[in-house]
Amino acid sequence: MNILLLMTGSIACAKASGLISLWKKNGHDVKVVASNSALEFVGIATLEGLSGNPVMTSVFETNNMMDHINVSRQTDIIVLAPATANTINKLANGTADDVITTTWIAAQELYKPMYIAPAMNTKMWEYPATQKSLSLLNEWGITILSPQDGDLACGETGSGRMMEIEDINKAIMVKSDKHIIVTAGGTREFIDGVRYIGNLSTGKTGAHIADFYTSHGYNVTWLGAINSVQPKLLCKKVFYETFSELSDQLKSQLKKQKYDIIIHAAAISDFKVQSVIINDNEITTNRDSKLPSSNNMTVNLSKNPKLVQKIRGWSLNKKLKVVAFKLTNTDDSLVRKSAILKLLNQDDIDYVAHNDLSEISDIKHSFNFYQSNDTMIPCHTTKDLCLAILEKAL
Ligand SMILES: Cc1cc2nc3c(=O)[nH]c(=O)nc-3n(C[C@H](O)[C@H](O)[C@H](O)COP(=O)(O)O)c2cc1C
């Protein structure tokens, strides 16, 4: 694994240097970024010697000007340890005025696991701004490795002592035993061997959801369309093309693995092609042939069954939580509400992620996450939706 360690100015820099040795011993590649203050506590020679890599100490390094962007692209996980009150508060404000904060902010939305291990005097820890910043960062999906109570370097006793390095290591290496399956992308229903009825789903949402949970240590299976945007991070990938392939793959996955939750984001065709009529002749469709293009054609569609109603029946885990997606296309809030209620009232569905066609664009993709009629969490991004699911369903 590639680990990016960001270090800020605390006596705990000496302790955090032990993390580099531990990770190297365990076969990981470690790159270190150090603030100017961190370098008052530990030397570049030590950090470079332990990690075996050059240490980044400035945004403006000749020949490496874009490293504040590149380093986070090249790593699997990002750990800020020790994290000073100063840097924590800057990160919560979006300040990017040094190598640490710039690198950190440039690493957002990559869906990589990000951890903060604070180290500071008790009063600095208890300072309202510090607590507020940490809770904001946590809300944004960052894991806070809370400090422990004990003797502090300043001679006082209280909370603020950086978590022991073995515990930091355990916390970031642990893989959750929870299994999540995410369906994504859109089905194709073939008319013949070259033509199909499809939909506009890109699979982007499902890929983001899979990456979010992978980056948070969950075991993720992504069941996606062959032409879908794929998750960037390492998870189990299973592909489908048609409704019936999706149905078969879903059944087989649910029967062989005890999943805890399904996030059913795939855009599934309500219809399949039953037959086509050309020159008054009804022809049963076949993917081995190409129908002539010289005549008008009537396509007969028949209804596909609702997959969501079969999920729990197929599942090894009868307590599987089911998150369904509902896309509406209406300005009428009552019509929207009744479509959501209809789903929530079904026994097969536990939660509904709703959005309306008007709320989807390249830059905006917001959802309302419903647990019941009365419990709705507005989610402005896919990440917000993942956090809402994490809070309510996992
Ligand atoms: C001896 C000494 C120890 C310090 N220890 C801490 C600490 O544990 N936590 C902290 O938040 N600040 C600590 N500071 C203060 C920070 O180093 C200071 O706020 C600095 O501006 C942080 O910069 P940085 O966040 O860019 O690394 C310490 C300062 C000194 C001189």
The ligand as a Gaussian input file, in Angstrom:
#p B3LYP/6-31G(d) Opt

LIG

0 1
 C        7.669000      22.798000      21.926000
 C        6.396000      23.006000      21.136000
 C        5.467000      22.019000      21.114000
 C        4.272000      22.203000      20.414000
 N        3.357000      21.180000      20.377000
 C        2.189000      21.371000      19.769000
 C        1.214000      20.329000      19.736000
 O        1.415000      19.229000      20.234000
 N        0.038000      20.579000      19.114000
 C       -0.233000      21.769000      18.541000
 O       -1.342000      21.918000      18.028000
 N        0.695000      22.748000      18.514000
 C        1.874000      22.575000      19.092000
 N        2.818000      23.585000      19.086000
 C        2.498000      24.819000      18.356000
 C        2.626000      24.651000      16.876000
 O        3.884000      24.143000      16.503000
 C        2.317000      25.962000      16.180000
 O        0.951000      26.298000      16.387000
 C        2.637000      25.975000      14.719000
 O        2.258000      27.195000      14.159000
 C        1.914000      24.845000      13.982000
 O        2.194000      24.920000      12.606000
 P        1.735000      23.787000      11.579000
 O        0.328000      23.460000      11.913000
 O        1.869000      24.427000      10.244000
 O        2.675000      22.656000      11.725000
 C        4.034000      23.421000      19.745000
 C        4.991000      24.401000      19.765000
 C        6.184000      24.209000      20.439000
 C        7.228000      25.288000      20.428000

